[in-house]
Amino acid sequence: MEQNPAQILESESINIRKLLLKTLSYWPWFVLSLVIAGVVALLWIKSSQTTYVSYATLLIQKDDQSAALDNLLFSQTPKRNIANEAGIIKSVHIKRKALNYIPAGISYYNEQRLKTKELYSNPPLYADVDSLHIQPFNVPVYVRLTENNQIRLQIEGENVVFKKPGKSKIQTRANYSVDTIINPGEWLVTEQMAFKVDSIDLARINEGTCYFVLNTVARQIGFYSALEISMNKESALLDLSIESGDPQKSIDLLNALINAYFDSEMQQKLDQRDETIGFIDQLIIEVSDTLATYQNQLTNFQTENLTLGIEAKSEDLYNKYSDLQSKLSRLSLQQRYYKYVGNLLEQDKTLSDLISPATLGINEPIINDLVQQLIELYSQKSEYAYNTRKDNPYISVIDEKIANLQTSLLVNINNNLKALQLSRDEHEDQLQKIEKKLSKLPVTNKKLKTYERKFNVIDNLYTFLLKKRSEARIERSSTRPANEVIQYATSLTTTPQRRSPAQVFIIAMMLGLVVPFGFFQLKSMVFNKVEDEDQIRAATDLPLVGNVLHVNKKNKDVFTDPVSNEAESFRTLRTNLGFFASRQPVKVILVTSSKKGEGKSFVAHNMARSYAYNKKRTLLLNFDLRKSHSNEQGLSNYLSNQASLSDILQKNEEYFHYIACGPTPPNAGELITSPLISQLFQQLRADYDFIVIDSPPLLPISDASILSDFSDLQLFVVRLNYTPLEMFKQTIRKQNFQNLKRPLILINDIEPRNTYYSYQYYQKGY
């Protein structure tokens, strides 16, 4: 039958209440967990150090290359993008250059009881190191003041690195220790070190323990391990942040990195400009020599032959001739440049410093774009090759693109060379025609025009190169970084990063509650013990006759203190059994359980004591024949015809008698089915008001099932947090349990502090 919403809501509220009550039953553990969490939080607050995060912002300019040419050559042209620039900024090369801007070679620290603080901004001492001498690196050098205001230096470390500052050759020593005293400002010079300590602040150096460390380059680069770079997909902004133990150090680290990044970009551009200017200077030197030769030839000819008049016709021919020669010179310059580039491509030489054709006035858009992209590809490859592993897959992609671009460039150069050769042939053909016409002019006049023509051609080329060199120098002087700093790191962009004590304690208290709660829930799921009566009710419809409290004392006889809560729980059990006796007489009660350790013997003993305390003649029978711990006479002797009933009956008290199980017999299974048992119970029923049988567990033997035939009622003991739930379910499904005539469930070992069972009817004086 389906439950209505009200029933479902009531069931859920019951489950929540049950969970809360069960959780509160472990309140001592929660208190202990909260105390431990509080202590840990206090230690964390005392030992934690405030860190400072500085922020800066860069604007990355994007490339404006020709998209049409990009699609023509290959699918993806390398361009300046935000991700690439972020990778360059985080590269070891840039970080190493940034170290030149900050005093990161020596770090100063103050070691206190629970924490160590770096003293970057204002250390209480300064160490001056001899840069030409071997020094110990990455090992603390402790500085303490003596009573005479001298300095005691102590060094102790394992695998200490020794090297000269700025050098790569190192030495190591497995164990190294120094303990010496020097005066402030006095040089300490040994085979392994050479430095002095001065500018000591006496008031601050005695606060804790001060020491300094000489940092290797690797350790200095490690200062940037906390560097974070975030990119905004919708803009070209890079947000940089870094965290350290000193606010000024965070600011200096970030600004030094930015300066190193821009200096690297500037230097790369300046190197390209210098290469262009150098090439033009080389051409000017070659042209100037030719120009001087032609000038001397012209001057000498004019001196020897005086000035001759030139007819208008000859002037026109010579002008055309000069113009063609000038065009041939420009064609020759272009051919020379193309052959220069073609030779580099055919010899597979590096083109990282290739000169742009536009610099020489060669206006071929496709060639210009190809050369420009090739230069940028080599620049990117150089950056990645320096800052990443050799097997970086992106370098392979760049190499493939360079190869494709070189092939396209070589094809275009060869095509242009062919076109230039055709133009040159055509111009030379025109020159030959003009020369034929000029040959008819006077020889002297013709020679003069030849000298002037040669001089003017070279002079125009010389002037052109001077102009290009000036333009290249102006361009070099106006070189600026492509990117821009939006915000440098300052004190205004630096914030402390530390949780307040209140936040720490709140988190600690939450963990102090969550951890034990999770532990007990996990324990409940893993071990799956019977934890409350709801689990029993869900597994069986058998009635629950009562609950027995946990007993801490060694004496398990709870009636030594008749007014105790434990004794009261057994009187309540006796009363509950009386209700069952009102419907059907109950004289013999059998007590059993699933397995040993569930408290059946404890329950049987105190159940018998409760009837005896009520002045009822009560007998306790220990029928656990398979588990005997003494050699006194008992049931095994009686059933073996080795003793009579009077021999085994122990009458220690007026209303409480006891029969032990006796020595362990070899045939316990046969004795339990002996006809003497029936005679025994007939006689005992006539002599006693109540008989309590302490029987063996139901698993894995059937003794309790056989003995149940001689009992009026059977108590099945379930011990909380001990009896496995699955074992309990399996036991009640077994035939041994099914043979029990009137089984009742008894819950044992309830903790008095268990809130779930806080009925309070166990209080004294009930």
N, C-alpha and C positions, 0 to 999 in steps of 0.2 A: 504494500500500500504506500502510495506516495505521501510524503510529508507536506503539510501546508507551509507557507512562508513563516508563520508564527512559530511553528515547531522547529524549523530550520534555524531561525534566529535564536531561539532559546537554546538549541543544541550548541550553536557556536558560542554563545555567552557562557555556557557551562564549561566548554572546552577551554576558553580563555581564562575563566576563573580557576579551573583546575590547574592550568599551566602556571598561573601566578602563585597559587598556593604551593604547588610543587617547587617552584623556584624559591619562594620564601623559606622553604624548609631547609635550604642550604645557606641560610643567612650568615653563619660564621665564615664560610668560605668567601662570600661576597665582601664581608667586612675585611677579611685578610687581603683579598685582592685589591680593594680600594686603598688600604694602607700601603701596600707595596706600590701601587700605581702612584700614590701621592709622594712616596719617597723617591721613586724614579723621576717624577716630574720636578721635584725640588732639586735633585742632583742635576737634571738636564738644564734647569734654569741657571744653576750656579756654574755649570761647566760650559754652557753654550756661549758662543761668541757672536756678537752682532756683525753681520756682513753688509756690504754696501754695493748696490747695483747702479752703474752709470749707463746712460743711454745717449746715443748719437744717431743722426739720420743723414743718409747720402741720397743724392739724386743721380741716377744712372741715365746717361743720354743714349738713345737708341741710334743704330746705324740707318742711313738713308740710301742704301745701295739699290742699283737698278733691279727691280723685280723681274722685268722681262728677260734680261740677260741671265738672271738667276735661274729662271725656269728653263732657259735654253740649254744651259750647261748641265746642271744636275738638280736633283729634286730639293736639296737642302743646302743653302749656302751658309757658311759659318758667319754669324753676325754677333755683334756685341749684345748680350742680353743679361738680364738681372742675375740669373742663376750662375752664368759663367763668372760674372764679377764677384758674386758672393764666394764662389770657389777660390778665386784668386786672393781675395781678402783673407780667407781662412788658411791659405797655403803656408807652409813652413818658410818659404822664401820671404814672404812679406812679414811674417812674425819675427824672423831673424833680423830683418832690416829695422823693424820697429824698436828692437832692443838698443839701437844706437841713440835713441831719443830719450831714454829714461835710465836712471841709476839702478839697474836691476842686477848688477854684478855681486852686490853684497846685500843680504837681508838681515835685519835685526829683529830679535824677538825678546819677549818678556814671559818667562815661564812661571805661572802661579800654581796654586794647589790643584785646581781642577781644570784649568784651561791655559792655553798658550796664545798670546796676542802678538801679532806682528806690529813692529814699530817702524812704519815706513815714513810718515810725515816728519816726526820729531824724535829720533832715537836719542837715548841718554848718552850714547858714546858713538865714536866714529873710528873705523879701522882704515888705515892707510896701507895699501899693499904694494910691494915692489913687483912691478909688471915684468921684470926681467928674471925673476927668481921663481923656482918651483914652489907651489902653494898647495895646501890640502883643500880639496873641494868637496862639497856636499856633506860636510861633517860639522856638528856644532862646536863652536869655540866659546866655552863658558867664561864669563868675565865676572869676578868677584873682588870686592874691596877688602883689604886686610885692615887690621887695627891701625897700621901706620899709613893708611891711605895709599898703599901700593896696590898693584893689580895682580891678582892671581888668575892665571890662564890655565884652563883644563880642557884637554881634548881626549876623547876616547871613542873609538869606533872600529868597525870591522869592514874589510874590503874598501878601505879609504882610497880615493882617487887623488893622485898627485900629478900636476902639470903646470906649465907656465901659462899665465893668463893670455888668452888669444891664440894659443897653440893647440894643435890637435893631438900631439903625441902625449900619451898618458902612461903613468905607472900606478900600480896598485899594491897595497899592503894588506895582508889578511887581518892583522891586529895592529893598531896604532894608538898610543896613549902619550900624552904630554901633561905635566903638572909643574908649572914654573911661576915665578914671581918677578915682575918687572915694574919699573916706574912709569907713570903716565907720560906718553910722548916718547918713550924709549923704544928703539927698534929691537925686536926679537928676531935674530938671524940664526937659523940652523940650516942643516943640509936640506930639510924638507919644507921650510917656511921662511918668510921674511916679511914682517909687518909690524906696525905699531898701533897702539890704541891711545887716543887722546880725546879732548873735548868731553870729559866725563861730567855728567850731572850727578853729584853725590846723592842728592835727595831722591832721585828716581831710580838709580841703579840698585839701591837696596830694597826696592819694592819687588819682591819675588826674586827670580834668577834671570839675569840677562845673558844672552849669547848672540853670536852672529854666525852666518854661514856664507862661505864663498860659493856662488852658484855657477855650475857649468852651463854651457849654452843650452843643453837639453833641459835642464831644470828651469832656466829662465823662460824658454819657450813654453814650458808647462804652466806658466802663469796665465797663458791664454786658453787653458783647458776649459774655463768657464765661459768662453766667448759664445754668444748666441747671435745668429743673424736671421731675421725674419723678413720675408718678401711680401709685398702687397701685389696681388695679381692684377688689380685694376689700375695700378700706377707704377711708376718706375722708381719707387722709393725703397731703400734698404734701411731697416732699423737694426742698429747694432747695440748690444748690451754685454756687459761683463761684470762679474761679481768677484769681490776680494774682501779681505778683512780690514781694509783701510780705505776711507772715501777718496783721498787724494791719489792713492795707488790705482783705484778703479778709473779715475779720470785720466791719469797719465797713461795707463795702458791703452785705453781706447783712443785717445788723441794721437799717441805715438803710432798706433796701427793705421789710423787714417792718413797721417803724414807720410808714412812709409808707402802706403798704397798709391798716393798721388805722386810721390817722388819717383816711384817705379814707372808709373805711366808716363810722366814727363821725360824721364831719362830715355825710355824707349823711343819716344817721338823725336827727341833731340839727336839720338844716334842716327835715325833715318835722315834727318835734315843734314847732318854732318856728312853722311855718305854721299848725298846728292851734291853738296857744295864741293866735296873733294873731287868728284868726277868732273864737274864743270871746270874746276881749277886746272885739272890735268889737260882738258881740251884747250883751255885758254893758253897754256904754256906752249902746246904744239902749234896752235894757230898763230901765236905771237911771233914765233921763230919764222914761220913762212911769210907773215906780213912784213917783218923787217927785211927779209931777203928781197921781196918784190918792191918794197919801198926804195931800197938801195939801187936796184936795177933801173927803176923809173928815174930816180934822181941823176944817176950817172948818164943815162941816155939823153935826158934833157940838157945836161951840162955840155955834153959833147956836140949835140946837134942843134942847139938853140930851140926856140919855140916856133913851130911851123903852123901856118893857118890850116884850118880844117874846113873843108867844104861842108855845106849843109847835108849833102847826100851821105858823105862819109860819116858825119855825126849821127845821122839816123841809123845807118848800118851798125856803127859801133855801139850805139845805145841798145839796139836789139840784141847785138852779140853779147853785151854785158848782162842784159836781163836773162838771156838763156844760160849764161855761165853761172849767174846767181842761183837760178832754179836748179841747175845741175849740182851745185854745191849743197843745196838743201836736200836734194835727192840722195846725194852721197852721204850726208849726215844721217838721214833716215836709214839708208842701207847699212851703214856702219853700226847703228844702234840695233837694228834687227839682227844682223849677223852676230853681234855681241850677245844678245839674248839667246839667239838660236844655238850658239856654241855652248852656252851654259846649260841649256836644256838637253842638248845631245850628249854632253859630257856628264850629265846627271849631277851637276854641282848644286850646292845650296843656293837658293835664291832669296834668302831672308833679307839681304841688303840690296835687292834689285831696285834700280832707279826707275821712277815713273816716266814714261815717254812724254807726258805733258810737261815735265820739267824742261825738256829740250825743245819744246815747241812743236812736238809731233802730235797733231790733232787727229788721231784715229780713235773714235769712241770705243769700238769693240776692244782694240788692243789696250787702250787705257784702262778700261774696266777689268779686263782679264789680269793685267799686271797688278792693279790695285788689290784685287781679291787674292791673288797669289801672295802678295806681301803680307796681307792680313792673316792668311792661313798659316804662313811660316811663323808669324808672331804668336798666334795661338798655340801652335805646336811647341814652340820654345817654352811658353809659359807652363803648359801641361807636362812637358818632358822634365822640366826642372822641379815641379812641385808635386808630381804624382809618380806612381810606379811605372816602370818601363812597359809593363804588360797592360796598361790602361787601355781598355777597348776603344775609348774615344780617340786616342792617338792613331789607332789603326784606321778609324773612320776618316780622320783628317788626312792621313797619308793617301788614302784612296781618292779623296777629293782633290788633293794636290796633283796626283798622277793624272786624273781626268782633266784638270785645269791646264797642266803643262801640255798635254796632248792637243787640247783646243788652241792654246796659245801658239804652239809650234806650227799647227796647220795654218792659222791666220797669218803668222809671220812669213811662212813660205809663200802664201798667196800674195801678200803685200810685196814681198821681194820680187815676185814675178811681175806684178803690176808696176813697181818702181823701175824695173829693168826695161819694160816696154816704154814707159815715159822717158827714161834716160835715152833709149835708142832713138826715140822720136826727136828729142831735143838735140841730140848729137847730129842727127840727120839735118835738122834745121841749121845747126851751126856750120856744117860743111857747106851748105848752100850759101850762107852769108859769107863764109871764108872765100868762096869762089868769087863772089862779088868784090870783096875787099882786096882780093889779089890783083885786081885791075887798078887799085889806087896806088899812089906812089909808095915805094918801099919804106921810106923814112916815116911817112905819115902812118903807114900801116903798123910799123914797129911801135911807134908811140902809142897808138890806140891799144896795141896788144899789152904793153906794159901797164897802161892805165886800167885796162879791163881787169887784168889779173890782180892789180893792187886793190881796186874797188871791190872785187868779189871777196877777197880775204878780209878787207877792212870791214865790209858789211857783216861778215860772219863773226869777226872779232867783237864788233859792237853788239851783235845779238847775244853772244855768250856773256859779255860783261853785264848786259841787262838781265839775263837769266840768273847770273850769280847774285846780283843785287836783290832780285826778287826772292831768291832762296834764302839769303841772309835775313831779309826782312821777315820772311815767313818763320825762320828759326827764332828770331827775337820775339815774335808775337805768339809763339807756341804756348798754349795753356792746356791744362787737363780738360778732357772732354766732360768729365763728371763734376759734380758740385757738392759741397758740404752744406747741407741745410741747417744742421745743428751740431756743433761740437759738444763734447762731454764737459759739463760744468757742475758746480756745486748745486745749481738749480735743477739739473737733470740727474742728480744722484740721490737715491733714497735708501734708508736702512731697511734691511730684511731680517726681522726677528719677531717671533710671536710674543705677544704680551704674556706675562705670567698667568693672567686669568684664562687666556685661551689654552695655554699649556695644561693648566689644572683641569679645565673642562674636558679637554681631549683625554687626559689621563683618567679622569673619573669615568668617562664613557667607556674607555677600554677596560677599566677595572670592573665594569658591569658586564660588558659584552664578552670578555674572555672567559670568565667562569660560566656564564650562561651558555656560551657555545660549547665549552668543555663538557658540561653536564648533559647538554642535548646530544652531543656526539657520543658521549659515554652511553647514554640511554639507547641510541640507535645501534651502536657497535655490539654492546654486551647483551642487550635485549632481555633484561631481567623483568620479573614481575615487580611493578613499582607502586601500584595502587589497586584498589578493589574494582575499579571500573574495567581494568583489563581482565580480571577474573570473571566479572559479570558478562563481558563480551564473549568469553570463551565457553561459559557453561551457565545453565539455569539453576544449578544447585544452590541451595540457600547458604548464606554466610552467617555462621553462628556467633562470631565474635572476633575481637582483636586482642592481641597480647603485646604489651609494651616491651621495649628493649631493656635488658638488664645488664648494667655495667659491672656489678660486683662479681667476684669470683664465686661466691656461694650462690648457686642457682636456685636455692630454696627461698622463694620470695616471701614465705610466711614466717621467716625469722623476724621480719618487720611487718606485722599483720596490717598496719594502717598505711603501708606504702602504696603508691599508685600501681605498682606491678601486682601486688596482692589483690588490689581492688579490681584489676582487669580480670583476674581468674574468678573472683566472686561474681562478677558480671557474667562471665562465661557459664558458670554454674547455674545462675538464674535463667539464662537463655536456654540451657539444656532442659531446665525444668518445664518450660513451655512445650517442648517436644515430648516430654514424659507424660504430660497431661493427656495427650492423645493416644499414646501407646507407652506402656511401662518401659522404663530404661533402667537397667541394673548393671549391665556389662557394656563398657565403652572401650572401643578399640581406637588407638591413636597410631596413624601411619603417615607417610609422606612419599614424595617422588624419589628422593635420594637422601643419602645421609647428610647431616649438617644443617637440616632445615628446622631442627628444634623439636622433633617429636618426643624424644626422651624427656626433655625439659618440660614440655607441655603435659606429658603423661604424669610426671612426678608431681607437678604443682596442681594439676587437676585433682589427683588423688588427695593431695594435702588440703585442697579447698573443701572437699567433702568431709575429711577428718576434722578440719577446723570447725565444721558445722555439727560435730559430734555424731557423725555417721560412721558405722564400722566400714572401713574402706581397705581394700587390698590392691596393691600395685604389683602387676605381673610383668616381669621382664622376659618377653618371649623372643628376644633377638638372639636365637641360639647360635647363629653363625658369627656372632661378634662378641665374644666373651673376653673380659680383661682380668678375670680372677679365677682361682681354683676352689672357691667356696661352693658348697653343695647348692644345687638349684634344680630347675626344671629338667635339665638334661639328665641329671641323676635319677629324678623321679620317673621320667618317661623311659629310662633304661632299666627300671626296676632295681636301681642301686640305692634308693632311699625312699622313705615314706613321706607323706605330706607333712607330718609333724616335724620331720628332720629338716625340711627345707624352709619351713615357715618362720619368718623373722618377725617377732612381736616386740618391736622396740618401743612402741607407744601404745596407749590404750585404744585409740581409734584408727591408728595407721599401722598396717602390717605390710610386709614386703616379701616377695619371693624372687630370688635372683635367677638368672638364666643358667648358671652353673658353667662347668668347663665346656669348651667347644667340642661337640661330639663329631665323630667322623661321618655319621649318617644323619645329619640334621634334617634332610628332606624326608626320611622315613619316620623319624620321631614326631615330626609335625603332623603326620597323618595317623599317629598311634591311637588305638581305641581308648587308651588311658586318658586322653585329653577330654573326651566326653564325660568320663566318670569324674575327672578333676573338676570340670565346670559345674556339674550337678552338685557336688559337695560344696563347692565354694559359693554358689548361688544361695544355698541354704544357710551358710554361715555369715555372709556379709551383705551389707546394704548396697554397696557399690563396689564394682570391680573395674579397674582401669588396666588395659592391656597395652604395654609398650611393645609394638610389633616391628618387624623389619620393614624397610621401604618397599613400595610396590614394584620398583624396578631394581634389578631385573628378575627377582624371584617372586613366587606366588604364595609365600608363607602368610602374608597379611590377608590375602584373598581367602585362604583356607580357614584362618582364625576368625574371619568375619562371620562364619556360620554360627559361632558360639557367642557372638556379641549382639546387643540390641541396637547399637548405634555406632557409626564409624566417623571419627574426626580425621579429616585429611588436612595436614598442616602445610601451608604455603608461606615461605619466609620472604618478606619484601627485600628487594635488591639482592637476592641470592638465588632464588629459584628461577631457572631459565624459563621464559615464557613459552618457548616452543616445547620444552620438555613437559611443562605443565599440561599443554594442550595434547601432547602425545599420550601422557599418562591417563588422562580421563577418557581417552578413546580406546585404551587397552582393555582386553577382556578381564584382566585382574581387577581393574577398577569397576568394570561393569558388574562384576560378581558381588560388589558391596551392596548390602540391602538398603541401608539408610545412611548414605554418605552426607556429611556436612563439611563445609569449607571453613577452616580457621586460619586467620591471618596472623602471622607471628613476626616479632622483631620490629614493631613500629617505634620509631624514634619519638620520644616525648616532645621534641622541638618541631616535629613535622607539622607544619601549619595545616596541611591537608586533613590531618586527623586531630586537630585541636578542638576536640569536643568539650574538654575541660570537665568531663564527668569523672575523670580519674583523680581530681584534686583531693587532698586529704580532708577528711571530715565529711565526705559525701553522704 
